[in-house]
Amino acid sequence: MKIRVYYEDTDIGGVVYHSHYLNFCERARSEAFFQKGLTPVLENGHFVVRKVVADYLASARLGDLLDVKNELLEMKAASFTLLQTIYKDDKKLFEMKITLVYITFEGKPQKLDDFTNELVLSLFNA
């Protein structure tokens, strides 16, 4: 997914704030659902972040056009782990592993049903 860096994403020097890389990755995950005519909030539940391991490799700057890539690393009964990478052209700027857990609307972890399991595989298994 392509994302443009806007002024609101940067500090006074035009460098992207560290937390905005997480926002860019969140947008890319959400956009994967939107492109299928869905939202990340499904009929029986939604996903919450359990763990993030982030590696900041180089800075993005005001006006840059970034490409966020999602790669499914692991599926478990109630969660999945993605590798999300942000590039500017061919240069890798940021990479994170993120584990998302599927929970009920009451906040309890739940097993991925067949529909949700297949959906995750179709969205993030390129």
N, CA, C and O atoms as CSV, one atom per row, in Angstrom:
chain,resi,resn,atom,element,x,y,z
A,1,MET,N,N,0.840,-1.172,0.000
A,1,MET,CA,C,0.000,0.000,0.000
A,1,MET,C,C,0.888,1.238,0.000
A,1,MET,O,O,1.864,1.311,0.747
A,2,LYS,N,N,0.553,2.188,-0.820
A,2,LYS,CA,C,1.302,3.437,-0.914
A,2,LYS,C,C,0.756,4.455,0.092
A,2,LYS,O,O,-0.455,4.614,0.240
A,3,ILE,N,N,1.675,5.138,0.779
A,3,ILE,CA,C,1.313,6.168,1.755
A,3,ILE,C,C,2.225,7.370,1.535
A,3,ILE,O,O,3.444,7.226,1.444
A,4,ARG,N,N,1.633,8.540,1.452
A,4,ARG,CA,C,2.385,9.790,1.331
A,4,ARG,C,C,2.645,10.327,2.736
A,4,ARG,O,O,1.765,10.260,3.595
A,5,VAL,N,N,3.837,10.855,2.977
A,5,VAL,CA,C,4.170,11.485,4.255
A,5,VAL,C,C,3.731,12.941,4.207
A,5,VAL,O,O,4.186,13.712,3.362
A,6,TYR,N,N,2.846,13.306,5.119
A,6,TYR,CA,C,2.331,14.670,5.213
A,6,TYR,C,C,2.987,15.415,6.371
A,6,TYR,O,O,3.627,14.815,7.234
A,7,TYR,N,N,2.817,16.711,6.368
A,7,TYR,CA,C,3.402,17.566,7.402
A,7,TYR,C,C,3.038,17.081,8.798
A,7,TYR,O,O,3.881,17.082,9.695
A,8,GLU,N,N,1.789,16.667,8.990
A,8,GLU,CA,C,1.322,16.200,10.302
A,8,GLU,C,C,2.062,14.964,10.791
A,8,GLU,O,O,2.007,14.648,11.979
A,9,ASP,N,N,2.758,14.252,9.894
A,9,ASP,CA,C,3.494,13.041,10.247
A,9,ASP,C,C,4.919,13.333,10.719
A,9,ASP,O,O,5.631,12.427,11.152
A,10,THR,N,N,5.332,14.598,10.636
A,10,THR,CA,C,6.751,14.911,10.822
A,10,THR,C,C,7.014,15.882,11.969
A,10,THR,O,O,6.108,16.534,12.489
A,11,ASP,N,N,8.287,15.950,12.338
A,11,ASP,CA,C,8.730,16.959,13.299
A,11,ASP,C,C,9.098,18.237,12.542
A,11,ASP,O,O,8.900,18.319,11.330
A,12,ILE,N,N,9.621,19.211,13.239
A,12,ILE,CA,C,9.940,20.506,12.624
A,12,ILE,C,C,10.986,20.400,11.508
A,12,ILE,O,O,11.056,21.250,10.620
A,13,GLY,N,N,11.800,19.334,11.574
A,13,GLY,CA,C,12.823,19.130,10.546
A,13,GLY,C,C,12.337,18.323,9.350
A,13,GLY,O,O,13.104,18.055,8.425
A,14,GLY,N,N,11.047,17.931,9.367
A,14,GLY,CA,C,10.499,17.179,8.242
A,14,GLY,C,C,10.750,15.681,8.307
A,14,GLY,O,O,10.557,14.982,7.313
A,15,VAL,N,N,11.182,15.172,9.474
A,15,VAL,CA,C,11.443,13.744,9.655
A,15,VAL,C,C,10.213,13.107,10.315
A,15,VAL,O,O,9.638,13.676,11.243
A,16,VAL,N,N,9.817,11.935,9.836
A,16,VAL,CA,C,8.637,11.248,10.369
A,16,VAL,C,C,8.856,10.871,11.833
A,16,VAL,O,O,9.894,10.320,12.199
A,17,TYR,N,N,7.853,11.183,12.666
A,17,TYR,CA,C,7.864,10.772,14.069
A,17,TYR,C,C,7.897,9.249,14.150
A,17,TYR,O,O,7.322,8.564,13.304
A,18,HIS,N,N,8.566,8.728,15.162
A,18,HIS,CA,C,8.708,7.275,15.292
A,18,HIS,C,C,7.356,6.563,15.377
A,18,HIS,O,O,7.194,5.487,14.801
A,19,SER,N,N,6.396,7.137,16.078
A,19,SER,CA,C,5.099,6.466,16.267
A,19,SER,C,C,4.268,6.412,14.982
A,19,SER,O,O,3.369,5.579,14.862
A,20,HIS,N,N,4.556,7.278,14.040
A,20,HIS,CA,C,3.762,7.307,12.811
A,20,HIS,C,C,4.042,6.109,11.908
A,20,HIS,O,O,3.209,5.766,11.069
A,21,TYR,N,N,5.195,5.468,12.064
A,21,TYR,CA,C,5.446,4.239,11.313
A,21,TYR,C,C,4.427,3.168,11.719
A,21,TYR,O,O,3.967,2.394,10.880
A,22,LEU,N,N,4.081,3.129,13.007
A,22,LEU,CA,C,3.048,2.200,13.475
A,22,LEU,C,C,1.697,2.544,12.851
A,22,LEU,O,O,0.940,1.656,12.459
A,23,ASN,N,N,1.402,3.849,12.762
A,23,ASN,CA,C,0.154,4.285,12.122
A,23,ASN,C,C,0.107,3.868,10.655
A,23,ASN,O,O,-0.925,3.404,10.169
A,24,PHE,N,N,1.223,4.033,9.953
A,24,PHE,CA,C,1.271,3.650,8.544
A,24,PHE,C,C,0.979,2.150,8.390
A,24,PHE,O,O,0.249,1.743,7.486
A,25,CYS,N,N,1.554,1.340,9.277
A,25,CYS,CA,C,1.320,-0.104,9.226
A,25,CYS,C,C,-0.131,-0.436,9.559
A,25,CYS,O,O,-0.720,-1.327,8.948
A,26,GLU,N,N,-0.704,0.272,10.517
A,26,GLU,CA,C,-2.117,0.073,10.860
A,26,GLU,C,C,-3.003,0.377,9.653
A,26,GLU,O,O,-3.943,-0.364,9.365
A,27,ARG,N,N,-2.701,1.465,8.953
A,27,ARG,CA,C,-3.482,1.803,7.755
A,27,ARG,C,C,-3.390,0.707,6.700
A,27,ARG,O,O,-4.384,0.371,6.057
A,28,ALA,N,N,-2.199,0.156,6.527
A,28,ALA,CA,C,-2.018,-0.896,5.521
A,28,ALA,C,C,-2.803,-2.152,5.889
A,28,ALA,O,O,-3.385,-2.795,5.015
A,29,ARG,N,N,-2.825,-2.509,7.178
A,29,ARG,CA,C,-3.627,-3.670,7.597
A,29,ARG,C,C,-5.106,-3.403,7.372
A,29,ARG,O,O,-5.820,-4.258,6.847
A,30,SER,N,N,-5.573,-2.218,7.766
A,30,SER,CA,C,-6.986,-1.875,7.578
A,30,SER,C,C,-7.352,-1.840,6.104
A,30,SER,O,O,-8.415,-2.322,5.712
A,31,GLU,N,N,-6.479,-1.273,5.290
A,31,GLU,CA,C,-6.746,-1.166,3.855
A,31,GLU,C,C,-6.907,-2.534,3.206
A,31,GLU,O,O,-7.680,-2.685,2.259
A,32,ALA,N,N,-6.185,-3.531,3.705
A,32,ALA,CA,C,-6.340,-4.888,3.174
A,32,ALA,C,C,-7.787,-5.362,3.335
A,32,ALA,O,O,-8.338,-6.004,2.441
A,33,PHE,N,N,-8.397,-5.042,4.479
A,33,PHE,CA,C,-9.808,-5.387,4.697
A,33,PHE,C,C,-10.720,-4.549,3.793
A,33,PHE,O,O,-11.631,-5.078,3.158
A,34,PHE,N,N,-10.462,-3.238,3.744
A,34,PHE,CA,C,-11.308,-2.341,2.955
A,34,PHE,C,C,-11.336,-2.741,1.484
A,34,PHE,O,O,-12.375,-2.633,0.832
A,35,GLN,N,N,-10.204,-3.201,0.959
A,35,GLN,CA,C,-10.147,-3.606,-0.446
A,35,GLN,C,C,-11.026,-4.822,-0.730
A,35,GLN,O,O,-11.379,-5.077,-1.881
A,36,LYS,N,N,-11.379,-5.570,0.311
A,36,LYS,CA,C,-12.289,-6.718,0.170
A,36,LYS,C,C,-13.735,-6.334,0.511
A,36,LYS,O,O,-14.608,-7.199,0.574
A,37,GLY,N,N,-13.986,-5.036,0.731
A,37,GLY,CA,C,-15.317,-4.582,1.078
A,37,GLY,C,C,-15.692,-4.838,2.523
A,37,GLY,O,O,-16.872,-4.828,2.873
A,38,LEU,N,N,-14.687,-5.071,3.371
A,38,LEU,CA,C,-14.894,-5.371,4.782
A,38,LEU,C,C,-14.205,-4.323,5.650
A,38,LEU,O,O,-13.540,-3.421,5.141
A,39,THR,N,N,-14.370,-4.451,6.949
A,39,THR,CA,C,-13.585,-3.670,7.906
A,39,THR,C,C,-12.887,-4.659,8.833
A,39,THR,O,O,-13.245,-5.837,8.853
A,40,PRO,N,N,-11.895,-4.204,9.604
A,40,PRO,CA,C,-11.246,-5.101,10.568
A,40,PRO,C,C,-12.167,-5.509,11.727
A,40,PRO,O,O,-11.836,-6.416,12.492
A,41,VAL,N,N,-13.302,-4.853,11.856
A,41,VAL,CA,C,-14.306,-5.251,12.844
A,41,VAL,C,C,-15.258,-6.210,12.137
A,41,VAL,O,O,-16.026,-5.808,11.263
A,42,LEU,N,N,-15.199,-7.473,12.523
A,42,LEU,CA,C,-15.984,-8.509,11.862
A,42,LEU,C,C,-17.244,-8.817,12.667
A,42,LEU,O,O,-17.458,-8.246,13.737
A,43,GLU,N,N,-18.060,-9.704,12.160
A,43,GLU,CA,C,-19.342,-10.009,12.792
A,43,GLU,C,C,-19.189,-10.527,14.225
A,43,GLU,O,O,-19.962,-10.156,15.108
A,44,ASN,N,N,-18.191,-11.385,14.454
A,44,ASN,CA,C,-18.051,-12.024,15.766
A,44,ASN,C,C,-16.931,-11.456,16.631
A,44,ASN,O,O,-16.762,-11.887,17.771
A,45,GLY,N,N,-16.168,-10.504,16.117
A,45,GLY,CA,C,-15.065,-9.968,16.906
A,45,GLY,C,C,-14.171,-9.053,16.094
A,45,GLY,O,O,-14.509,-8.625,14.990
A,46,HIS,N,N,-13.015,-8.767,16.681
A,46,HIS,CA,C,-12.042,-7.890,16.029
A,46,HIS,C,C,-10.648,-8.243,16.538
A,46,HIS,O,O,-10.487,-9.094,17.412
A,47,PHE,N,N,-9.660,-7.583,15.983
A,47,PHE,CA,C,-8.272,-7.883,16.304
A,47,PHE,C,C,-7.675,-6.794,17.195
A,47,PHE,O,O,-7.945,-5.607,17.017
A,48,VAL,N,N,-6.857,-7.227,18.156
A,48,VAL,CA,C,-6.108,-6.293,18.990
A,48,VAL,C,C,-4.634,-6.695,18.954
A,48,VAL,O,O,-4.288,-7.859,18.750
A,49,VAL,N,N,-3.792,-5.706,19.155
A,49,VAL,CA,C,-2.350,-5.942,19.131
A,49,VAL,C,C,-1.925,-6.563,20.460
A,49,VAL,O,O,-2.259,-6.065,21.535
A,50,ARG,N,N,-1.184,-7.652,20.358
A,50,ARG,CA,C,-0.624,-8.288,21.546
A,50,ARG,C,C,0.856,-7.949,21.708
A,50,ARG,O,O,1.335,-7.726,22.820
A,51,LYS,N,N,1.571,-7.914,20.585
A,51,LYS,CA,C,3.020,-7.708,20.663
A,51,LYS,C,C,3.512,-7.017,19.400
A,51,LYS,O,O,3.061,-7.314,18.294
A,52,VAL,N,N,4.451,-6.085,19.587
A,52,VAL,CA,C,5.108,-5.409,18.471
A,52,VAL,C,C,6.610,-5.401,18.736
A,52,VAL,O,O,7.057,-5.041,19.825
A,53,VAL,N,N,7.374,-5.798,17.734
A,53,VAL,CA,C,8.831,-5.664,17.773
A,53,VAL,C,C,9.199,-4.837,16.549
A,53,VAL,O,O,9.044,-5.287,15.414
A,54,ALA,N,N,9.690,-3.618,16.792
A,54,ALA,CA,C,9.932,-2.666,15.700
A,54,ALA,C,C,11.420,-2.388,15.535
A,54,ALA,O,O,12.178,-2.359,16.504
A,55,ASP,N,N,11.817,-2.186,14.284
A,55,ASP,CA,C,13.203,-1.864,13.954
A,55,ASP,C,C,13.195,-0.666,12.997
A,55,ASP,O,O,12.729,-0.760,11.861
A,56,TYR,N,N,13.715,0.442,13.477
A,56,TYR,CA,C,13.793,1.680,12.693
A,56,TYR,C,C,15.141,1.704,11.990
A,56,TYR,O,O,16.180,1.778,12.646
A,57,LEU,N,N,15.135,1.643,10.671
A,57,LEU,CA,C,16.365,1.483,9.901
A,57,LEU,C,C,16.850,2.768,9.252
A,57,LEU,O,O,18.055,3.003,9.161
A,58,ALA,N,N,15.918,3.603,8.800
A,58,ALA,CA,C,16.255,4.881,8.166
A,58,ALA,C,C,15.018,5.773,8.255
A,58,ALA,O,O,13.909,5.290,8.485
A,59,SER,N,N,15.218,7.065,8.074
A,59,SER,CA,C,14.122,8.020,8.241
A,59,SER,C,C,13.378,8.286,6.952
A,59,SER,O,O,13.963,8.368,5.872
A,60,ALA,N,N,12.068,8.420,7.096
A,60,ALA,CA,C,11.250,8.950,6.008
A,60,ALA,C,C,11.083,10.438,6.255
A,60,ALA,O,O,11.203,10.911,7.385
A,61,ARG,N,N,10.804,11.171,5.183
A,61,ARG,CA,C,10.735,12.623,5.286
A,61,ARG,C,C,9.466,13.153,4.628
A,61,ARG,O,O,8.798,12.460,3.859
A,62,LEU,N,N,9.165,14.376,4.950
A,62,LEU,CA,C,8.013,15.068,4.399
A,62,LEU,C,C,7.966,14.924,2.879
A,62,LEU,O,O,8.950,15.195,2.190
A,63,GLY,N,N,6.814,14.496,2.364
A,63,GLY,CA,C,6.617,14.356,0.923
A,63,GLY,C,C,6.970,12.999,0.355
A,63,GLY,O,O,6.599,12.693,-0.778
A,64,ASP,N,N,7.685,12.169,1.120
A,64,ASP,CA,C,8.062,10.853,0.612
A,64,ASP,C,C,6.820,10.020,0.307
A,64,ASP,O,O,5.796,10.132,0.980
A,65,LEU,N,N,6.932,9.193,-0.709
A,65,LEU,CA,C,5.913,8.202,-1.015
A,65,LEU,C,C,6.450,6.857,-0.550
A,65,LEU,O,O,7.464,6.369,-1.048
A,66,LEU,N,N,5.750,6.268,0.414
A,66,LEU,CA,C,6.208,5.034,1.043
A,66,LEU,C,C,5.353,3.862,0.580
A,66,LEU,O,O,4.200,4.037,0.187
A,67,ASP,N,N,5.925,2.681,0.632
A,67,ASP,CA,C,5.211,1.457,0.299
A,67,ASP,C,C,5.247,0.548,1.523
A,67,ASP,O,O,6.320,0.174,1.995
A,68,VAL,N,N,4.067,0.195,2.033
A,68,VAL,CA,C,3.965,-0.681,3.202
A,68,VAL,C,C,3.566,-2.067,2.720
A,68,VAL,O,O,2.553,-2.230,2.040
A,69,LYS,N,N,4.360,-3.054,3.073
A,69,LYS,CA,C,4.105,-4.435,2.670
A,69,LYS,C,C,3.768,-5.272,3.896
A,69,LYS,O,O,4.352,-5.094,4.965
A,70,ASN,N,N,2.814,-6.191,3.727
A,70,ASN,CA,C,2.382,-7.107,4.775
A,70,ASN,C,C,2.724,-8.527,4.368
A,70,ASN,O,O,2.461,-8.939,3.237
A,71,GLU,N,N,3.315,-9.280,5.298
A,71,GLU,CA,C,3.616,-10.688,5.035
A,71,GLU,C,C,3.197,-11.514,6.241
A,71,GLU,O,O,3.630,-11.248,7.362
A,72,LEU,N,N,2.361,-12.506,6.013
A,72,LEU,CA,C,1.922,-13.392,7.075
A,72,LEU,C,C,3.063,-14.331,7.455
A,72,LEU,O,O,3.610,-15.038,6.608
A,73,LEU,N,N,3.414,-14.328,8.745
A,73,LEU,CA,C,4.487,-15.196,9.230
A,73,LEU,C,C,3.974,-16.439,9.925
A,73,LEU,O,O,4.544,-17.522,9.785
A,74,GLU,N,N,2.881,-16.277,10.687
A,74,GLU,CA,C,2.409,-17.394,11.493
A,74,GLU,C,C,0.918,-17.244,11.794
A,74,GLU,O,O,0.419,-16.144,12.032
A,75,MET,N,N,0.229,-18.374,11.775
A,75,MET,CA,C,-1.186,-18.434,12.179
A,75,MET,C,C,-1.287,-19.379,13.354
A,75,MET,O,O,-0.702,-20.462,13.352
A,76,LYS,N,N,-2.038,-18.957,14.363
A,76,LYS,CA,C,-2.355,-19.827,15.495
A,76,LYS,C,C,-3.870,-19.868,15.630
A,76,LYS,O,O,-4.585,-19.267,14.828
A,77,ALA,N,N,-4.350,-20.566,16.626
A,77,ALA,CA,C,-5.792,-20.755,16.789
A,77,ALA,C,C,-6.548,-19.441,16.950
A,77,ALA,O,O,-7.635,-19.281,16.396
A,78,ALA,N,N,-5.977,-18.491,17.712
A,78,ALA,CA,C,-6.681,-17.228,17.984
A,78,ALA,C,C,-5.863,-16.001,17.601
A,78,ALA,O,O,-6.237,-14.880,17.947
A,79,SER,N,N,-4.757,-16.194,16.895
A,79,SER,CA,C,-3.898,-15.047,16.575
A,79,SER,C,C,-3.124,-15.297,15.291
A,79,SER,O,O,-3.081,-16.409,14.764
A,80,PHE,N,N,-2.514,-14.219,14.808
A,80,PHE,CA,C,-1.591,-14.340,13.686
A,80,PHE,C,C,-0.503,-13.288,13.836
A,80,PHE,O,O,-0.687,-12.270,14.504
A,81,THR,N,N,0.635,-13.553,13.201
A,81,THR,CA,C,1.781,-12.646,13.241
A,81,THR,C,C,2.128,-12.225,11.825
A,81,THR,O,O,2.232,-13.048,10.914
A,82,LEU,N,N,2.308,-10.906,11.664
A,82,LEU,CA,C,2.688,-10.334,10.376
A,82,LEU,C,C,4.083,-9.728,10.469
A,82,LEU,O,O,4.517,-9.295,11.537
A,83,LEU,N,N,4.762,-9.704,9.357
A,83,LEU,CA,C,5.937,-8.878,9.161
A,83,LEU,C,C,5.476,-7.723,8.293
A,83,LEU,O,O,5.021,-7.927,7.168
A,84,GLN,N,N,5.592,-6.506,8.815
A,84,GLN,CA,C,5.222,-5.322,8.037
A,84,GLN,C,C,6.489,-4.513,7.798
A,84,GLN,O,O,7.244,-4.213,8.724
A,85,THR,N,N,6.701,-4.170,6.536
A,85,THR,CA,C,7.918,-3.480,6.127
A,85,THR,C,C,7.543,-2.226,5.349
A,85,THR,O,O,6.647,-2.243,4.505
A,86,ILE,N,N,8.246,-1.139,5.652
A,86,ILE,CA,C,8.018,0.122,4.948
A,86,ILE,C,C,9.259,0.448,4.121
A,86,ILE,O,O,10.385,0.442,4.619
A,87,TYR,N,N,9.015,0.731,2.846
A,87,TYR,CA,C,10.082,1.064,1.906
A,87,TYR,C,C,9.860,2.455,1.328
A,87,TYR,O,O,8.727,2.916,1.191
A,88,LYS,N,N,10.962,3.111,0.993
A,88,LYS,CA,C,10.942,4.274,0.106
A,88,LYS,C,C,11.759,3.843,-1.101
A,88,LYS,O,O,12.965,3.618,-1.001
A,89,ASP,N,N,11.099,3.730,-2.226
A,89,ASP,CA,C,11.711,3.133,-3.416
A,89,ASP,C,C,12.177,1.725,-3.031
A,89,ASP,O,O,11.356,0.922,-2.587
A,90,ASP,N,N,13.435,1.406,-3.182
A,90,ASP,CA,C,13.939,0.077,-2.827
A,90,ASP,C,C,14.612,0.040,-1.462
A,90,ASP,O,O,15.131,-0.999,-1.054
A,91,LYS,N,N,14.607,1.154,-0.760
A,91,LYS,CA,C,15.292,1.231,0.531
A,91,LYS,C,C,14.332,0.903,1.672
A,91,LYS,O,O,13.280,1.527,1.812
A,92,LYS,N,N,14.711,-0.087,2.487
A,92,LYS,CA,C,13.903,-0.467,3.637
A,92,LYS,C,C,14.145,0.544,4.760
A,92,LYS,O,O,15.280,0.764,5.184
A,93,LEU,N,N,13.035,1.164,5.240
A,93,LEU,CA,C,13.125,2.171,6.294
A,93,LEU,C,C,12.715,1.645,7.663
A,93,LEU,O,O,13.240,2.084,8.686
A,94,PHE,N,N,11.781,0.710,7.679
A,94,PHE,CA,C,11.172,0.273,8.933
A,94,PHE,C,C,10.664,-1.142,8.759
A,94,PHE,O,O,10.212,-1.531,7.681
A,95,GLU,N,N,10.744,-1.911,9.841
A,95,GLU,CA,C,10.241,-3.277,9.811
A,95,GLU,C,C,9.718,-3.623,11.202
A,95,GLU,O,O,10.328,-3.279,12.214
A,96,MET,N,N,8.582,-4.306,11.231
A,96,MET,CA,C,8.088,-4.761,12.530
A,96,MET,C,C,7.383,-6.087,12.395
A,96,MET,O,O,6.773,-6.400,11.372
A,97,LYS,N,N,7.486,-6.863,13.472
A,97,LYS,CA,C,6.688,-8.063,13.630
A,97,LYS,C,C,5.577,-7.694,14.602
A,97,LYS,O,O,5.826,-7.137,15.671
A,98,ILE,N,N,4.346,-8.016,14.212
A,98,ILE,CA,C,3.196,-7.676,15.033
A,98,ILE,C,C,2.309,-8.904,15.167
A,98,ILE,O,O,1.986,-9.569,14.183
A,99,THR,N,N,1.924,-9.191,16.403
A,99,THR,CA,C,1.004,-10.278,16.680
A,99,THR,C,C,-0.344,-9.688,17.041
A,99,THR,O,O,-0.450,-8.849,17.936
A,100,LEU,N,N,-1.379,-10.137,16.332
A,100,LEU,CA,C,-2.747,-9.682,16.564
A,100,LEU,C,C,-3.590,-10.846,17.051
A,100,LEU,O,O,-3.511,-11.953,16.520
A,101,VAL,N,N,-4.400,-10.582,18.069
A,101,VAL,CA,C,-5.266,-11.595,18.660
A,101,VAL,C,C,-6.706,-11.263,18.305
A,101,VAL,O,O,-7.120,-10.105,18.343
A,102,TYR,N,N,-7.455,-12.293,17.964
A,102,TYR,CA,C,-8.883,-12.150,17.650
A,102,TYR,C,C,-9.652,-12.253,18.958
A,102,TYR,O,O,-9.524,-13.240,19.684
A,103,ILE,N,N,-10.461,-11.222,19.261
A,103,ILE,CA,C,-11.207,-11.216,20.517
A,103,ILE,C,C,-12.688,-10.960,20.257
A,103,ILE,O,O,-13.077,-10.422,19.220
A,104,THR,N,N,-13.492,-11.359,21.224
A,104,THR,CA,C,-14.926,-11.060,21.186
A,104,THR,C,C,-15.108,-9.587,21.524
A,104,THR,O,O,-14.159,-8.912,21.920
A,105,PHE,N,N,-16.313,-9.101,21.368
A,105,PHE,CA,C,-16.599,-7.710,21.715
A,105,PHE,C,C,-16.586,-7.493,23.221
A,105,PHE,O,O,-16.590,-6.354,23.687
A,106,GLU,N,N,-16.569,-8.586,23.986
A,106,GLU,CA,C,-16.432,-8.505,25.441
A,106,GLU,C,C,-14.965,-8.532,25.871
A,106,GLU,O,O,-14.660,-8.417,27.058
A,107,GLY,N,N,-14.060,-8.685,24.904
A,107,GLY,CA,C,-12.632,-8.626,25.194
A,107,GLY,C,C,-11.958,-9.953,25.475
A,107,GLY,O,O,-10.823,-9.977,25.951
A,108,LYS,N,N,-12.631,-11.060,25.190
A,108,LYS,CA,C,-12.051,-12.379,25.441
A,108,LYS,C,C,-11.475,-12.956,24.155
A,108,LYS,O,O,-12.121,-12.896,23.109
A,109,PRO,N,N,-10.264,-13.514,24.219
A,109,PRO,CA,C,-9.699,-14.155,23.023
A,109,PRO,C,C,-10.620,-15.263,22.539
A,109,PRO,O,O,-11.234,-15.976,23.334
A,110,GLN,N,N,-10.702,-15.394,21.224
A,110,GLN,CA,C,-11.514,-16.470,20.655
A,110,GLN,C,C,-10.786,-17.076,19.469
A,110,GLN,O,O,-10.007,-16.414,18.783
A,111,LYS,N,N,-11.058,-18.339,19.250
A,111,LYS,CA,C,-10.473,-19.050,18.118
A,111,LYS,C,C,-10.979,-18.429,16.817
A,111,LYS,O,O,-12.142,-18.038,16.709
A,112,LEU,N,N,-10.097,-18.348,15.850
A,112,LEU,CA,C,-10.488,-17.875,14.522
A,112,LEU,C,C,-11.438,-18.895,13.903
A,112,LEU,O,O,-11.083,-20.062,13.743
A,113,ASP,N,N,-12.643,-18.453,13.557
A,113,ASP,CA,C,-13.572,-19.351,12.868
A,113,ASP,C,C,-13.067,-19.560,11.435
A,113,ASP,O,O,-12.135,-18.887,10.997
A,114,ASP,N,N,-13.678,-20.482,10.724
A,114,ASP,CA,C,-13.215,-20.820,9.369
A,114,ASP,C,C,-13.194,-19.605,8.451
A,114,ASP,O,O,-12.231,-19.402,7.711
A,115,PHE,N,N,-14.261,-18.786,8.494
A,115,PHE,CA,C,-14.329,-17.597,7.643
A,115,PHE,C,C,-13.172,-16.643,7.949
A,115,PHE,O,O,-12.497,-16.169,7.036
A,116,THR,N,N,-12.946,-16.365,9.230
A,116,THR,CA,C,-11.908,-15.412,9.625
A,116,THR,C,C,-10.519,-15.962,9.312
A,116,THR,O,O,-9.639,-15.218,8.878
A,117,ASN,N,N,-10.322,-17.242,9.529
A,117,ASN,CA,C,-9.045,-17.872,9.207
A,117,ASN,C,C,-8.750,-17.746,7.713
A,117,ASN,O,O,-7.648,-17.356,7.327
A,118,GLU,N,N,-9.724,-18.074,6.880
A,118,GLU,CA,C,-9.545,-17.965,5.428
A,118,GLU,C,C,-9.354,-16.510,5.002
A,118,GLU,O,O,-8.583,-16.221,4.087
A,119,LEU,N,N,-10.060,-15.600,5.668
A,119,LEU,CA,C,-9.927,-14.184,5.348
A,119,LEU,C,C,-8.505,-13.699,5.618
A,119,LEU,O,O,-7.905,-13.039,4.769
A,120,VAL,N,N,-7.969,-14.017,6.782
A,120,VAL,CA,C,-6.598,-13.610,7.121
A,120,VAL,C,C,-5.614,-14.172,6.111
A,120,VAL,O,O,-4.716,-13.467,5.651
A,121,LEU,N,N,-5.784,-15.449,5.764
A,121,LEU,CA,C,-4.898,-16.063,4.766
A,121,LEU,C,C,-4.984,-15.347,3.429
A,121,LEU,O,O,-3.962,-15.131,2.778
A,122,SER,N,N,-6.203,-14.971,3.005
A,122,SER,CA,C,-6.351,-14.301,1.715
A,122,SER,C,C,-5.838,-12.875,1.732
A,122,SER,O,O,-5.378,-12.374,0.705
A,123,LEU,N,N,-5.907,-12.212,2.879
A,123,LEU,CA,C,-5.471,-10.819,2.965
A,123,LEU,C,C,-3.961,-10.668,3.027
A,123,LEU,O,O,-3.395,-9.750,2.433
A,124,PHE,N,N,-3.311,-11.574,3.748
A,124,PHE,CA,C,-1.902,-11.354,4.077
A,124,PHE,C,C,-0.956,-12.427,3.586
A,124,PHE,O,O,0.237,-12.369,3.882
A,125,ASN,N,N,-1.443,-13.392,2.858
A,125,ASN,CA,C,-0.587,-14.470,2.354
A,125,ASN,C,C,-0.395,-14.267,0.857
A,125,ASN,O,O,-1.106,-14.849,0.038
A,126,ALA,N,N,0.573,-13.437,0.519
A,126,ALA,CA,C,0.796,-13.075,-0.893
A,126,ALA,C,C,1.423,-14.193,-1.681
A,126,ALA,O,O,1.670,-14.041,-2.878
